[in-house]
């Protein structure tokens, strides 16, 4: 299972500003694009797992599942990056 729909029933808390995974550094105040151009946004922490979701979708994913399935994410043109 890659997507984490079950997390929707838990309280989601703010998380650390940076998540590290597979040599990538993903900041919670940034938006990221996957290889197909879909935009990903940080949602929060649930049980220690940083959750992300694709813009305009409600399903939440753990960051390692996103990176494993879609490849490393690239910053989405953040002006102060």
C-alpha positions as CSV (number, residue, x, y, z in Angstrom):
1,X,0.0,0.0,0.0
2,X,1.4,3.4,-1.0
3,X,-1.2,5.9,-0.2
4,X,-2.3,6.5,3.4
5,X,-6.0,7.2,3.4
6,X,-6.2,5.7,6.9
7,X,-4.4,8.7,8.2
8,X,-7.4,10.9,7.6
9,X,-9.0,9.7,10.8
10,X,-6.0,10.7,12.9
11,X,-5.0,14.2,14.2
12,X,-2.4,15.7,11.9
13,X,0.1,18.0,13.6
14,X,2.6,20.5,12.2
15,X,5.9,18.8,11.5
16,X,9.5,19.7,11.2
17,X,10.5,22.2,8.5
18,X,12.6,19.7,6.6
19,X,12.2,16.0,5.8
20,X,15.2,14.1,4.5
21,X,14.7,11.0,2.3
22,X,17.0,9.4,-0.2
23,X,19.4,12.3,-0.3
24,X,16.5,14.7,-0.8
25,X,15.6,17.6,1.4
26,X,11.9,18.4,1.4
27,X,10.8,21.5,3.2
28,X,7.4,21.9,4.6
29,X,7.1,25.5,3.5
30,X,7.7,24.6,-0.2
31,X,5.7,23.1,-3.0
32,X,7.2,20.4,-5.2
33,X,6.6,18.9,-8.6
34,X,6.9,15.2,-9.6
35,X,8.2,14.1,-12.9
36,X,4.8,14.4,-14.5
37,X,4.4,18.0,-13.3
38,X,1.9,17.3,-10.5
39,X,2.3,19.6,-7.6
40,X,2.8,18.2,-4.0
41,X,2.2,20.0,-0.7
42,X,3.1,19.2,2.8
43,X,0.1,18.4,5.1
44,X,1.6,17.6,8.5
45,X,2.8,14.7,10.8
46,X,0.8,11.7,11.9
47,X,2.4,9.2,14.2
48,X,5.8,10.6,13.2
49,X,5.2,10.2,9.4
50,X,5.4,13.4,7.3
51,X,2.3,13.4,5.1
52,X,2.1,15.0,1.6
53,X,-0.7,15.2,-0.9
54,X,-1.1,16.2,-4.5
55,X,-2.7,19.5,-5.0
56,X,-6.5,19.2,-5.5
57,X,-6.5,15.7,-4.1
58,X,-7.4,14.6,-0.6
59,X,-5.4,11.3,-0.4
60,X,-2.3,11.7,1.8
61,X,0.9,9.9,1.2
62,X,4.0,9.4,3.3
63,X,7.0,11.2,1.7
64,X,8.9,8.0,1.1
65,X,6.0,6.5,-0.8
66,X,5.8,9.6,-3.0
67,X,9.5,9.5,-3.8
68,X,9.6,5.8,-4.4
69,X,6.6,5.9,-6.8
70,X,7.1,9.2,-8.5
71,X,10.9,9.9,-8.1
72,X,12.6,12.8,-6.4
73,X,10.5,15.9,-6.2
74,X,11.7,19.2,-7.5
75,X,10.9,22.6,-6.1
76,X,7.9,24.3,-7.8
77,X,9.3,27.7,-8.6
78,X,9.3,29.1,-5.1
79,X,10.5,32.7,-5.4
80,X,12.6,32.6,-2.2
81,X,14.1,29.2,-2.6
